[in-house]
Amino acid sequence: MKIAQVAPLYESVPPKLYGGTERVVSYLTEELVAEGHDVTLFASGDSETTARLVPGSESSLRLSKRCIDPLAVHYVMLQEVMEQAEEFDIIHFHVDYLHFPLTRIARLPHITTLHGRLDLPDLVPLYKKFQEMPVVSISKSQRQPLRWVNWVGNVYHGLPADGLLMGDGSGKYLAFLGRICPEKRVDRAIELAVQTSMPLKVAAKVDPADREYYEYKIKPLLAAPQVEYIGEIAEHEKSEFLGNAWAHIFPIDWPEPFGLTMVEAMACGTPTIAFNCGSVPEVIKPGVSGLIVRSVAEAVNALEEACTMDRAACRREFEKRFTASRMARDYVNLYEGILSEGSVVVETQDATSGLAR
């Protein structure tokens, strides 16, 4: 099958440091190529892939000081996609709704995976206007604000089976991985560390939009003796960071669409203590890959149990449910269904995926 993958340009594919969407696009692209598909990746020019790369920008935009208007750069890339569209059996977009007017006019076989939050009021009139667009969720909870749009499938993210190695938790610390912003609630992780006198390592980036929040709300908390702020880490550093941790803390306070770090921790055999928001109940299997809590007090009580969980069983849960090969199979089933009937729905269900009509 000839497949186009269209990635955002903010990060390279895969990202050099932080970046969830572009990382998932990379895992999917490489797995599709390994399975023998003819894949073209539209992404930033500093991306690395075994697919045919069509650069939409010279380099990733977040790390570039030259880009003033990222929207303009994305529209140039989308025009390039349209000019090559007849070469593909299907086009898989990962750029939210930017392409909707173009794909409506062109009437090309395509799907869009929505990677972000959908509970914003401004999205309602937009998705009503483009209600026929075939979209894919990354968790069932992500759909709740817009249940009425044209959901053609639900596909959970997956990681390469050999990408992250299982650790033994010998570092005896708690780990927070991701981004410092109000909805990720690193302050809860710090509070947990202080209350339990457990060391906490924070590997996280700070976006410009969250700089003030970091400076005034979080930076003073990082002075606690239990806390070590590392900053952003690269992919090759995650096995050690997560694998050596006793537990991964996922203290979110927003409708998380998926939460890739929970699966990364799972791949390292490290249980996650996660707050019950968004996709958490779909990803975490209590007692196997972690524990789900509703408050810092519950997290304190859960910590001892989490640290004694079977790390091999946690790793097996990852291998059963969240590999890149399973993700790619789900998407191929979805591509084939759309091309043959236009009505096939793929839903990731634990370890298996099914076609529902």
SESEKE-803441 format. One record per residue (C-alpha): y, z, x. Coordinates in Angstrom, 1 decimal. Layout:
# SESEKE-803441
R        y        z        x
R        Y        Z        X
...
# end
This chain:
# SESEKE-803441
R        y        z        x
R      0.0      0.0      0.0
R      3.5     -0.8      1.2
R      5.6      2.3      0.8
R      9.3      3.1      1.5
R     10.3      6.7      2.1
R     14.0      7.3      1.8
R     15.2     10.6      3.4
R     18.6     12.4      3.5
R     20.6     11.8      6.7
R     21.7     15.3      7.2
R     18.7     16.1      9.5
R     16.4     14.0     11.5
R     12.9     13.4     10.3
R     11.4     15.7     11.4
R     14.4     18.1     11.9
R     15.2     19.3     15.4
R     15.8     22.8     14.0
R     16.2     23.9     10.4
R     15.5     21.5      7.6
R     13.1     21.7      4.7
R     13.4     18.3      2.9
R     13.3     16.2      6.0
R     10.4     18.2      7.4
R      8.3     17.5      4.2
R      9.3     13.8      4.3
R      8.0     13.7      7.9
R      4.7     15.4      7.0
R      4.2     13.0      4.1
R      5.2      9.9      6.1
R      2.9     10.6      9.0
R     -0.1     11.4      6.7
R      0.4      8.2      4.8
R      0.5      6.2      8.0
R     -2.7      8.0      9.2
R     -4.4      7.0      6.0
R     -3.7      3.4      6.6
R     -0.7      2.7      4.4
R      2.2      0.4      5.6
R      5.2      2.9      5.5
R      8.8      2.2      6.2
R     11.0      5.3      6.7
R     14.8      5.1      6.0
R     16.2      8.1      7.9
R     18.6      9.0     10.7
R     18.3      7.0     14.0
R     17.2     10.1     16.0
R     14.1     10.5     13.7
R     10.6     10.2     15.3
R      7.8      8.6     13.3
R      4.8      6.4     13.5
R      6.1      4.4     10.5
R      8.6      1.6     10.8
R     12.0      3.3     11.1
R     15.1      1.8      9.5
R     18.1      4.0     10.8
R     20.6      4.9      8.1
R     22.9      6.5     10.7
R     22.9      6.7     14.5
R     21.9     10.4     14.4
R     21.5     13.2     12.0
R     24.8     14.1     10.3
R     24.7     17.9     10.4
R     24.6     17.9     14.2
R     27.1     15.1     14.5
R     30.8     15.7     15.0
R     31.7     12.0     14.1
R     30.8     11.9     10.4
R     33.6     12.7      8.1
R     32.2     11.4      4.8
R     28.4     11.7      4.6
R     28.3     10.1      1.1
R     29.6      6.8      2.5
R     26.9      6.8      5.2
R     24.2      7.4      2.5
R     25.4      4.6      0.3
R     25.2      2.1      3.2
R     21.6      3.2      3.7
R     20.9      2.8      0.0
R     22.2     -0.7      0.1
R     19.9     -1.4      3.0
R     17.0     -0.1      0.9
R     18.0     -2.4     -2.0
R     18.2     -5.4      0.3
R     14.6     -4.8      1.5
R     13.2     -3.5     -1.8
R     11.0     -6.6     -2.5
R      9.0     -5.8      0.6
R      7.6     -2.6     -0.9
R      5.1     -1.8     -3.6
R      6.9      1.4     -4.3
R     10.0      3.3     -3.1
R      9.9      7.1     -2.8
R     13.4      8.6     -2.8
R     14.2     12.1     -1.5
R     18.0     11.9     -1.9
R     18.5     13.6     -5.3
R     20.2     11.3     -7.8
R     22.3      9.1     -5.4
R     20.3      6.0     -6.1
R     20.0      6.3     -9.9
R     22.6      3.6    -10.8
R     21.1      1.2     -8.2
R     17.5      1.6     -9.2
R     18.3      1.4    -12.9
R     19.9     -2.1    -12.4
R     17.2     -3.3    -10.0
R     14.3     -2.0    -12.1
R     12.1     -1.5     -9.0
R      8.9      0.7     -8.9
R     10.1      4.0     -7.6
R      9.9      7.8     -7.9
R     12.2     10.6     -6.8
R     11.1     14.0     -5.5
R     13.7     16.5     -6.4
R     13.9     19.1     -3.6
R     16.8     21.3     -4.7
R     17.8     23.7     -7.5
R     18.4     22.2    -10.9
R     20.1     25.1    -12.7
R     23.6     23.8    -12.2
R     25.6     22.9    -15.4
R     27.0     19.7    -13.8
R     23.4     18.3    -13.6
R     22.8     18.3    -17.4
R     25.1     15.3    -18.4
R     23.9     13.4    -15.3
R     20.2     13.7    -16.1
R     20.9     13.0    -19.8
R     22.6      9.8    -18.7
R     19.6      8.8    -16.5
R     16.9     10.4    -18.5
R     14.4      7.6    -17.9
R     14.3      8.1    -14.1
R     10.8      9.1    -12.9
R     11.1     12.3    -11.1
R      8.7     14.7     -9.4
R      9.0     18.5     -9.2
R      7.9     20.6     -6.2
R      7.0     23.6     -8.5
R      6.7     24.1    -12.2
R      9.5     26.7    -12.2
R     11.9     24.1    -10.7
R     11.7     22.2    -14.0
R     12.8     25.0    -16.3
R     16.6     24.1    -16.5
R     15.7     20.4    -17.2
R     12.4     20.4    -19.0
R     13.3     17.3    -21.0
R     13.7     14.8    -18.1
R     11.1     12.2    -17.2
R      8.8     14.4    -15.1
R      5.9     12.2    -13.9
R      4.3     14.7    -11.6
R      4.4     18.0     -9.8
R      3.4     18.0     -6.1
R      3.4     21.1     -4.0
R      4.5     20.7     -0.4
R      1.9     20.5      2.4
R      1.9     21.0      6.2
R     -0.3     19.4      8.8
R     -3.6     21.4      9.1
R     -3.2     21.7     12.8
R      0.5     22.1     13.0
R      0.7     25.9     13.1
R     -1.8     28.3     14.6
R     -3.1     31.5     13.2
R     -1.8     34.6     14.9
R     -2.9     38.2     15.1
R      0.3     40.1     14.2
R      0.3     41.8     17.6
R      4.1     41.8     17.7
R      4.1     44.4     15.0
R      7.4     43.3     13.5
R      8.7     41.8     10.2
R      9.9     38.2     10.2
R     12.7     36.5      8.3
R     12.8     32.7      8.7
R     15.2     30.3      7.2
R     18.9     30.4      6.4
R     21.5     33.1      6.0
R     23.2     32.7      2.6
R     23.7     34.9     -0.5
R     20.6     33.6     -2.3
R     18.2     34.1      0.6
R     19.1     37.8      0.7
R     18.5     38.6      4.4
R     20.3     41.9      3.6
R     17.2     43.0      1.6
R     15.0     42.3      4.6
R     17.3     44.4      6.8
R     17.3     47.2      4.2
R     13.5     47.1      4.2
R     13.4     47.3      8.0
R     15.8     50.2      8.0
R     13.9     52.2      5.4
R     10.5     51.7      7.1
R     11.8     51.9     10.7
R     10.0     48.6     11.3
R     11.4     46.0     13.7
R     12.8     42.9     12.0
R     13.4     39.6     13.7
R     15.7     37.1     12.0
R     15.3     33.5     12.9
R     17.9     31.7     10.7
R     20.8     29.3     10.8
R     24.2     29.8      9.3
R     25.8     26.8      7.5
R     29.6     26.4      7.7
R     29.8     27.1      4.0
R     28.1     30.5      4.6
R     30.1     31.4      7.7
R     32.4     33.9      5.9
R     29.5     35.5      4.1
R     27.7     35.9      7.5
R     30.7     37.3      9.3
R     31.7     39.9      6.7
R     28.5     40.8      4.9
R     25.5     40.2      7.2
R     26.8     40.4     10.8
R     27.6     44.2     10.5
R     24.0     44.8      9.2
R     22.5     43.0     12.2
R     23.8     45.8     14.4
R     21.0     48.1     13.1
R     18.7     49.1     16.0
R     15.6     47.7     14.2
R     17.1     44.2     13.8
R     17.1     41.3     16.3
R     19.0     38.2     15.4
R     17.4     35.1     17.1
R     19.3     32.3     15.4
R     17.7     28.9     14.6
R     14.3     28.1     16.0
R     12.5     24.8     16.5
R      9.1     23.9     15.0
R      7.1     24.5     18.1
R      8.4     28.1     18.1
R      7.2     29.0     14.6
R      3.5     29.7     15.4
R      4.5     32.4     17.8
R      7.3     33.8     15.7
R      5.3     34.0     12.5
R      1.9     34.5     13.9
R      2.9     37.6     15.9
R      4.6     39.2     12.8
R      2.9     41.8     10.7
R      4.5     40.3      7.6
R      6.9     37.6      6.6
R      9.7     38.8      4.3
R     10.9     36.3      1.6
R     13.5     38.4     -0.2
R     15.2     35.7     -2.3
R     17.5     36.2     -5.2
R     17.6     32.7     -6.7
R     15.3     30.1     -8.5
R     13.7     28.9     -5.2
R     12.3     25.4     -5.9
R      9.4     25.9     -3.4
R     10.0     28.0     -0.3
R      8.3     26.2      2.6
R      8.5     29.3      4.9
R      5.9     31.1      2.7
R      3.4     28.3      3.4
R      4.3     28.3      7.1
R      3.6     32.0      7.3
R      0.3     31.4      5.4
R     -0.7     28.8      8.0
R     -0.2     31.4     10.7
R     -2.3     33.9      8.7
R      0.7     36.1      8.1
R      1.1     37.6      4.6
R      4.4     37.3      2.8
R      6.2     40.0      0.9
R      8.1     37.9     -1.6
R     10.5     38.8     -4.4
R      9.5     37.4     -7.8
R     11.9     34.5     -8.2
R     11.5     30.8     -8.7
R      8.3     29.3     -7.3
R      7.0     32.5     -5.7
R      4.2     33.2     -8.3
R      3.0     29.6     -7.9
R      2.8     29.8     -4.1
R      1.7     33.4     -3.3
R     -1.8     34.6     -4.3
R     -1.4     38.4     -4.5
R     -3.8     40.2     -2.2
R     -4.7     37.0     -0.3
R     -1.6     35.3      1.0
R      0.9     38.1      0.3
R      2.4     40.4     -2.3
R      5.0     39.8     -5.0
R      7.6     42.5     -5.6
R     10.7     43.0     -7.7
R     12.8     45.4     -5.5
R     13.2     46.8     -2.0
R     11.5     49.9     -3.1
R      8.4     47.9     -4.2
R      8.6     46.0     -0.9
R      8.5     49.3      1.0
R      5.4     50.4     -0.9
R      3.8     46.9     -0.4
R      4.3     46.8      3.3
R      1.3     48.9      4.3
R     -1.1     46.8      2.2
R      0.4     43.6      3.4
R     -0.1     44.5      7.0
R     -3.8     45.2      6.5
R     -4.6     41.9      4.7
R     -7.3     39.6      6.0
R     -5.3     37.1      8.1
R     -8.3     34.6      8.2
R     -8.4     34.7      4.3
R     -4.6     34.0      4.3
R     -5.1     31.0      6.6
R     -7.9     29.7      4.4
R     -5.6     29.9      1.4
R     -3.3     27.5      3.2
R     -6.1     25.2      4.1
R     -7.3     25.1      0.5
R     -4.0     24.5     -1.2
R     -1.1     23.5      1.0
R     -2.1     20.8      3.6
R     -0.3     17.6      4.2
R     -3.4     15.6      3.4
R     -3.6     17.1     -0.1
R      0.1     16.4     -0.6
R     -0.4     12.8      0.5
R     -3.4     12.3     -1.8
R     -1.4     13.6     -4.7
R      1.5     11.2     -4.0
R     -0.8      8.2     -3.6
R     -2.4      9.0     -6.9
R      1.0      9.1     -8.4
R      2.1      5.8     -6.8
R     -1.0      4.1     -8.1
R     -0.6      5.5    -11.5
R      3.0      4.3    -11.8
R      2.2      0.9    -10.5
R     -0.8      0.4    -12.8
R      0.4      2.1    -16.0
R      3.8      3.7    -15.5
R      2.5      6.8    -17.3
R      0.2      8.7    -15.0
R      1.1     12.3    -14.2
R     -0.1     14.1    -11.1
R      0.0     17.8    -11.2
R     -1.0     19.9     -8.2
R     -3.3     22.6     -9.5
R     -4.4     25.1     -6.8
R     -6.7     23.2     -4.4
R     -7.1     20.1     -6.6
R     -4.9     17.6     -8.3
R     -5.5     15.9    -11.5
R     -4.3     12.9    -13.5
R     -3.1     13.8    -17.0
R     -2.1     11.3    -19.6
# end
